[in-house]
Structure formats: structure tokens, C-alpha cells
Amino acid sequence: WDETMKVILFLTILLCSLSLCSSDCPGSQDASSSEFGKRGLNLINKNKASDAADCFWLAADSSEEDSDRLVWLKNAAQASEQAKKMDAALEGYMEYAGIRRQLGVAGDLNILLHLATMLSSQQRFNDAADVWNDVCEIEPSNAEARANYGAILVQLGQYEKAVSQLKLAIETKAELPQVVYSNLAASLRALGREGEAAQVVQRTANGQESYDSLLERGLHEMNAGNLQAAEAVFQNCLKLPGGDNHLVHYNLGLTYFFGQQWQKSVN
């Protein structure tokens, strides 16, 4: 038995010496949190982000104080992102934000903005809504953040909350992209508040009605039975850059169909 173990140990040492096995976080695995963290910082300076991330995770997991854990979690998430390990990065940022929230500590605004964008792009809308809410609590005058929060609430079907956030965003800064007004109009329409929706779609951030605004207004006119008005709006859509598309033609065809203009509808 002893001879067998010696052979196995010898082969293991030989394989590792040939780089056929290695540790993601070099050095003893029986180290303190600060030692793992120092290794991670050293590896980052050597442009070894993947190995550094593993060291930072070990540092975070072995931390006894929340303050230390937060430091290493942030480093772990950033190193993971640098190493293109996006799932690990996302979970690191999520845990970092969650601990700060539990401790009642103000969130790191830059990290929260980055995290909210990542979550939104991955369609994790419930998590994204929580983070955008945190951003708005930290910076209530940030109109863009409220607009993004409202957009996520629309995706979740929480139209009352969406209307509240989108109106606050527009009140804070009227010169927002037209999609913000479109989201507000869509939310109002979902709540059956057609009159308010109609008023919104006729407003624009820059005083010139855009393609999005025209399309929203055309849909409203068509749904309200104002077919001549809808036809005029959709015709105007076709004249705008990017407006000559299948969506506008389809809705124009529906308008003619409802008006029993069969040939125009077919065309």
C-alpha cells in the first residue's frame, strides 16, 4: 500500500510539473482572506484576470467581516467580467448589492447602474426592477434611471407603477427619448386610460413628432375607430426615415380593412 501511494504521489508531482494540472489560485489553499485577496491583486497586475477572480472568490468566501467580504466580492465580480465569465460576474455584483442592501448601506451607484443594465440585457426583469429601484432611491433626480425603471415595470406588466415612474422621469427632464413617451402611452392604454394615452403620444421631447410617436398615435386612432385620421398618420410614418416598413404597412392595411376599402387593404 505504501509503495502504491508513493507511485501515485510521484505521478501527481510529475504531471503538475508538466503543467497538466494546476491551481486556479496559485499557492496554498489554506490561507487567510487577506492572503487570497493579495494573490488576486497580484494576478490582476499580471493580466491574469481569470486566476485573479478565483482568488478573490476565495477571499470573499473566507471573510469573517461583511466589510471585507464586500471588498473581495466587488473585485471578484470585476475580475470575472474582465475574464469574460459573465454569469459569475453577474452573480458577484448581485451578491455585493444584496449584502449592502441588507446592511442598510447606501449602494455603490456605479456598480448598481452597471448591474441594472446587465440584468436588463439578460431579461432578468424582476432583479433589474429591484436594482433600478435602488438607483432611484439613491439618486431620485436621475430621470434616465426612472425612465429605465419604468420600462422594466412595463415589461413586468406593472403598469400603475410604470406610469408613476415614467411621469416622474418626464417631469424631471422633458427632453427624454421618444421611447419614454411611448412606454407611458402603452402603459396608460393597458390600464384603459385611452384619453391620457392619446395626449401623451402627441407630445414629443423635442417638439417634432417622431416615428415612434406617429405609430403610437396611428394605433390609437385606429383602435378608436377614427380610420381617416389613422390613415393619415400611417401615411406620414411611411415618409419618415425607417418608417417604410412592414409594421406600418400592416397597420395601414388593417385601417383600410376596417374601413372596407378592400383593394387598398390587399395592396
Summary of the structure (lengths in Angstrom):
residues: 267
radius of gyration: 27.8
end to end distance: 86.8
largest distance: 94.2
contacts: 820
relative contact order: 0.05
helix: 73%
strand: 0%
